Amino acid sequence: MAADDAATSTQDWEAAGARDASGADAVGTAGASGTSAAVPVIPTLPNLRDLGGHRTTDGRRVRAGILYRSVDLSRVDADGLDVLQGLGIRTVFDLRTAPECEQRPDRLPAGAHRVALDVLRDSQQTAPAQMATFFEDAVKAEEFLGGGRAVEHLAQAYRDIVSLPSALEAYSGYFRGLLAADGSASLVHCTTGKDRTGWAAASLLLTLGVEPDAVMADYLRTNTDLLPALQPVFDQFAEAGGSPEMLRPVLGVREEYLVTALAEADARFGGIEGYMREGLGLSEDELTRLRSLFLEG
């Protein structure tokens, strides 16, 4: 089960306090690898950030303005679309399932095209389709998520994200799509931009040579950038008699989730380099070009 399949129901992202405490119009974060690039705040598009700005182990820096990540674009308003157009986004990589895309189609900025990459097409789990009912049925939620089962489901989801045939096909298309974009701005997303998108971001940053601790910090940033936007979901669940804490392992991210994905890459492919070459089929020339496109200094 990929939790970002299920993290939203009918609530609007506007419920979030999208600005930081200072009311700034652009945000970035500082970490072990340096400062991530600042991006404009779009209240209807939480969890938006630039993957640029991170330092690599050899002293270079990931270029800003090439790749962004976010939630899906189904709720972004006209002002938000103008901001995305101003960022120069020309390609949108959509990692969602076909039913997700049909239910909430993306709204694209002018001049952009969408690339559909269904990571979980081969998944046998039906949990994502049931999750919307959990928010209204605390008893059913307890049966499925209680007693640590939520974490177990997420762990399996992250193994699937790494090793399912559909996932390998999708992420291969994503990386080759980045190469085809040739340095023009792209955006990658799933539903809430945390699990499938989290792996898309982490695997890229690790391949570029960003320190693992900095990659983990970027991954965990979802908890501060996204969870406030999901407060209506927590409130709805509480009104149905459930404990909001039960949802946190599903709606947020945990260090152990990314560790599970990395362990799966180690077990299946011998590490992130093996994953890129053997799992995704990228050649040494393609990896060299990817680093050339994304790194400076």
N, C-alpha and C positions, 0 to 999 in steps of 0.2 A: 504494500500500500504506500503510495507516495502521498504524504500528508498535504502537499500543496494542491492535490486534486480536490481536496475537500475543505479547504480552510475558509471558503466563503459560501454564503448562501445568497440572501437578497440584500445584504447591507451595502451601503455605499462607502467607498474609501474616504469620502469626505469626513466621516466620523472621527478620523484620526487627527491628532494634533500634528500636522505634517511639518510644521516649522519647529526648529529647535528652540530651546528656552530663551535664546537671545532674540528670536524673531528674524534670524538671518534669512536671506533669500537664496543662499547657496550653502551647501554643507560639504565637508570632507572629513576624513578621520585620520588621526595620526597613529601609527603603529610601529612595530619593530622594523618594518621595511621602509619607513618614511611616511609621507602624507599622501593619502589618496586624493585624486583630483576632485575639486569642488564641482558640483552640478547645481543647476537651479532647482528649487523645490517646486514640485507639481503636486498640489494637494490631492488630486484625483489619481495620482500614480505613485503610491508609496513604494518604499524599498528600491527606489531608483538610485543607482550610483554608477560612477565611471570606474572601470577596472584599472585605469591608468594611475600612475603616480607611485606605485610600489617599487622599491629598490630590489635588485637581484643580488645574489651572492657574489657576483663578479663586479658589482659596483655600477651596473647600468640601471636604467629606470624604464618601467613600462610606460609607453606613450599614452598620453591622455587623449580623449576625443575620438578613440577608435572603436571601443566596445563599451556599451552600457548594459546594465541588467535591471530588471524591474518585475513587477507583477504584470498580469496580462493587460492589454490595452483596450479592454471592452468598456471601461468606465472613464477613460481619459476624456476630458472636456475640450472644447474648442481652444481655450487658452493653452491647455496642456499640449495639444497637437501643434500649436504655433511654436511652443518651446522646443518640442522634439524636432520640428522642421528646422528651427534655428540651430540646433545641435548638429545638423547635417545628416541625420540618420537616413540611410538609403536602403538598408536591409534589416528586416525584423525576423529573427529566428524564433519560431513558435514551437515549443517542445511539448505542447499539450496533446491529449488524445483527440481523436476526431469528434466524439460526443461533446467534450469540453469546448472545442472550437465552434461547434454548431450552436451550443447553448449560449456562449458569450463570444461572438466574433470580434476580432480586433478592429479597432479604429486606427487607421494608419495615417501618419503625417503625409502631407503632400510630397510626392516624389519618391516615396518608399514602396518597396515590394515585400511581401511576406513569403517566408520559406517554411513550409510545414514539415516538422520532424517529430514524428510520434514515438517518443522514447518508450512508452509503456504499452505499445500495441500488442506485444506478446505476453503481457502479464496475465496470469490466471486468477489473480486476486480480484474480488468483486467489492472490496471494502470501499473504494472511493465513491462508487455509486450510492452506497448506503449512508455516507457520512452526513449528508444534509439532514437525514432523519434523526441522527444522534443528537443534534443540537436541540431538538424538540422532545426527545424521548430519553430521559435520564436513565431509565432502567435498561434500555437497549445499549446505551453508551457504556454503562457499567459492565454489562456482559462482554462487550467487545474491547473496551479500553482499560477497564479496571485491573487491579492486581499486577501492574507492570506490563500488561499485554500491549499497551500502546507503544511502548519502547520496542517490544519484540517485533511488532508489525513494521515499525519504521526501520528497524535494522534490516529486515528482509527487503524492504523497499529499496534501501541503498545498495544491497547486493544486486538486486534486479537492475538498478540504474547503471551499474557497471557491466553486468555480464549478459543480460538478455540480448538475444539476436537483434531485436528491434532497437534496443538501446545502442548497441554497437553501430548499427546502420545509421541511427539518428545522429550520434555524436561524430561519426565520420563525416556525415554531411555537413554538420555544423563547422567543424574545423576546415573542411575543404571550402565551405562557403565563406569563411573568414579570409582564406587565401584568395578566393575569387573576388571578394570585395576590394582587395588590393589597397588597403589602408583607408578606404572610405568608411564613414561611421556606420556601425551596426548596433542593434539592440537584441539581446536574448532574453526570453522570458518563458515561464510556464504559467501556472495559475497565480500563485502567490510569490513566485520568484525565490523559492528557498531551497527546494530539494533537487529537482532536475536542473534548475538554473544554478543552484549552489554547486553541483558537480561540474557543470559547464564552466563555471568561473574558476573553481579550485583546480581542476585538471589543467586548464590553460595556464594559470599562474605558476603552478608547479613545473609545468613543461618549460616555461620561460625562465625558471631559476629563482623565483621568489622564495624567500625563507619559509619553511613550513609553518612556523609560528605566526608569521604575518598572513599566510593564506588562511589559517584557522581563524585569526582575528577578523578577517574580512568576512568569512563564512558566518561567524557568530554575530556579526553586526546586524543581521536580520532581526535578532531579538529586540533591538532598540529601534530599528527603522520600520519594522512591520507590525509587531504585536500591538502597539497603540491603535493602529488602524483596525484591528480585529476586536476591539473592546465590545462593539455591539454583539459579536458572536458569543463572547464570554457572558455578557449580560443576558442574552436570550437563553443560554444554557442554564444560568442560575435561576431564571424565572421558571424554567421547566423542572426545577428541583435538583439539578446536578451541581457538582462541585467544579467551579471553573478551573481549579488546579488539575483536574483530570484531562483537560484539553491542552494544557501547556506543552506536553511532549509531542502533541500532534501539530499544533499551530505554530510552535516555535522550532528552533533548531538546538541541537546539543552536540557537544564535542564528540561524543561517542558515535554519532551518526556518520560524520565525515571519516572518523577513524575506521568505522566498519567498511565504508566504501574503499578506503585506501588498502585495508587488509584484503578485500576481495580482489583488488587490482594486483596486489602482491601475490596472492594465492593462484590467480588465474594466469597472470602475465609476467610475473616477476618484478612488478613495480610500475611506476607511472610511465617510464620510457617504453617498457614492454607493452603496456596498455596502448600507448599511442601507435607503436609500430605493428605489433601482432594483433591486438584487439581491433584497432581502427584502420589498420592497413596503411598508415601514413609512411611515406618513404623518408629517407634521411634528407633528401633535397627539399621535400615539403616542410619538414621540421625546421630546417635551416632557414627557409624562406619565411616561415611563421615567426621565428625569432627576429629575423631582419625587419619584418613589418611592425612588430610590436615593441621592439627595444630600441632605446637611444642611449647615447653616452658611451 
